């Protein structure tokens, strides 16, 4: 099965000590468009930026896909041109904390061992992931919400 992973991250008070980020991702069957899974979470704390939220959304979507689905191919779509271009190696990733997130995403993709493609899409085509990333404190959909291990992702307080 070939799957489509769409992701999005959001951040209020970008980079401030009061920043609150949100992540959202959803996975669909690439051919039929049938929904397979989705997730969202809140990223509170100092050091959270929109770019951190975008990378974290991608990573958590990849973790879900790698742990739960047999697949023959993966298509990744997101409305962050920065994340897509850095993931593909077309743009340099200079900030150490973003490099670490990029490395995590690349390691997950390598571990999956499937062919993948990544594309930037306009925000209008990423509505579901955007909705999930801005939920933050809404009740989770059952049974698809997955708790995040924030220590595995990034120590935001150390940024």
C-alpha positions as CSV (number, residue, x, y, z in Angstrom):
1,X,0.0,0.0,0.0
2,X,1.2,3.5,-0.8
3,X,0.4,6.1,1.8
4,X,0.1,9.9,1.9
5,X,1.3,11.7,5.0
6,X,0.3,15.4,5.4
7,X,1.7,17.4,8.3
8,X,1.4,20.9,9.8
9,X,2.8,22.8,12.7
10,X,1.6,26.1,14.3
11,X,2.9,28.4,16.9
12,X,1.5,31.3,19.0
13,X,4.1,33.8,20.3
14,X,6.7,32.3,18.0
15,X,10.0,31.7,19.9
16,X,9.0,33.5,23.1
17,X,8.9,32.0,26.6
18,X,5.1,32.0,26.3
19,X,5.1,30.2,23.0
20,X,2.7,27.4,22.5
21,X,3.0,25.2,19.4
22,X,0.7,22.7,17.9
23,X,1.3,19.8,15.6
24,X,-1.0,17.8,13.4
25,X,-0.7,15.1,10.8
26,X,-2.9,12.7,9.0
27,X,-2.3,9.6,6.9
28,X,-4.5,8.5,4.0
29,X,-4.3,5.6,1.5
30,X,-2.6,7.3,-1.5
31,X,-4.8,5.7,-4.2
32,X,-8.2,5.7,-2.6
33,X,-7.9,8.7,-0.3
34,X,-9.4,6.7,2.6
35,X,-8.2,8.0,6.0
36,X,-5.9,5.7,7.9
37,X,-4.8,7.7,11.0
38,X,-4.2,11.1,12.4
39,X,-2.7,12.8,15.4
40,X,-2.1,16.1,17.1
41,X,-0.5,17.5,20.2
42,X,0.5,20.7,22.0
43,X,4.2,21.8,22.3
44,X,4.4,24.3,25.2
45,X,7.5,26.1,26.3
46,X,10.5,28.3,25.6
47,X,12.1,27.6,22.2
48,X,9.0,26.5,20.4
49,X,8.8,28.1,17.0
50,X,6.7,27.5,13.9
51,X,9.7,25.7,12.3
52,X,10.1,23.4,15.3
53,X,6.4,22.7,15.3
54,X,6.5,21.9,11.5
55,X,9.5,19.5,11.9
56,X,7.9,17.9,15.0
57,X,4.6,17.3,13.1
58,X,6.5,15.6,10.3
59,X,8.6,13.4,12.7
60,X,5.5,12.3,14.7
61,X,3.7,11.5,11.5
62,X,6.7,9.5,10.3
63,X,6.9,7.6,13.6
64,X,3.3,6.7,13.4
65,X,3.6,5.5,9.8
66,X,6.8,3.5,10.5
67,X,5.4,1.8,13.6
68,X,1.9,0.9,12.4
69,X,1.7,0.5,8.6
70,X,3.1,-2.0,6.1
71,X,3.6,0.1,2.9
72,X,5.3,0.1,-0.5
73,X,5.7,3.8,-0.9
74,X,5.3,7.1,1.0
75,X,4.3,10.5,-0.3
76,X,4.9,13.4,2.2
77,X,3.1,16.7,1.7
78,X,3.3,19.8,3.9
79,X,2.7,23.6,3.5
80,X,6.2,24.4,5.0
81,X,8.4,25.0,2.0
82,X,11.3,25.3,4.4
83,X,10.8,21.8,5.9
84,X,10.2,20.1,2.5
85,X,13.2,21.7,0.8
86,X,15.5,21.0,3.8
87,X,14.2,17.4,4.0
88,X,15.0,16.9,0.4
89,X,18.5,18.5,0.8
90,X,17.7,21.3,-1.6
91,X,18.1,24.0,1.1
92,X,20.7,24.1,3.8
93,X,19.7,23.6,7.4
94,X,22.0,25.9,9.5
95,X,20.4,26.1,12.9
96,X,21.6,23.2,15.2
97,X,18.2,22.5,16.7
98,X,16.5,22.3,13.3
99,X,19.4,20.1,12.0
100,X,18.8,17.7,14.8
101,X,15.1,17.5,13.8
102,X,16.0,17.0,10.2
103,X,18.4,14.2,11.1
104,X,15.7,12.5,13.1
105,X,13.2,12.7,10.1
106,X,15.9,11.4,7.7
107,X,16.8,8.5,10.0
108,X,13.1,7.5,10.3
109,X,12.8,7.5,6.5
110,X,16.0,5.4,6.1
111,X,14.7,2.9,8.7
112,X,11.5,2.5,6.8
113,X,13.3,1.4,3.7
114,X,10.6,2.5,1.3
115,X,10.7,4.9,-1.6
116,X,9.3,8.3,-0.7
117,X,8.7,11.6,-2.3
118,X,8.1,15.0,-0.6
119,X,6.2,17.9,-2.0
120,X,5.3,21.4,-0.8
121,X,1.5,22.1,-1.1
122,X,-0.4,25.4,-0.5
123,X,-2.0,25.8,2.9
124,X,-5.5,25.5,1.3
125,X,-4.7,21.9,0.3
126,X,-3.5,21.1,3.8
127,X,-6.7,21.9,5.7
128,X,-7.0,18.7,7.8
129,X,-3.4,18.9,9.1
130,X,-3.8,22.6,9.7
131,X,-7.0,22.0,11.7
132,X,-5.3,19.3,13.8
133,X,-2.3,21.5,14.5
134,X,-4.4,24.3,15.8
135,X,-6.6,22.1,18.1
136,X,-4.1,22.1,20.9
137,X,-6.5,21.8,23.8
138,X,-9.5,20.2,22.1
139,X,-10.7,16.8,23.1
140,X,-8.8,14.1,21.1
141,X,-10.6,12.0,18.5
142,X,-10.8,8.4,19.6
143,X,-8.9,6.2,19.2
144,X,-6.4,7.9,16.9
145,X,-4.6,10.3,19.3
146,X,-1.2,9.3,20.2
147,X,0.8,10.7,23.1
148,X,4.1,12.2,22.2
149,X,7.3,11.6,24.0
150,X,8.6,15.1,24.0
151,X,12.1,14.1,25.2
152,X,12.5,12.0,22.1
153,X,11.6,14.9,19.9
154,X,13.6,17.8,21.4
155,X,14.3,19.4,24.7
156,X,12.6,22.7,24.0
157,X,13.8,24.3,27.2
158,X,17.4,23.7,26.2
159,X,17.1,25.7,23.0
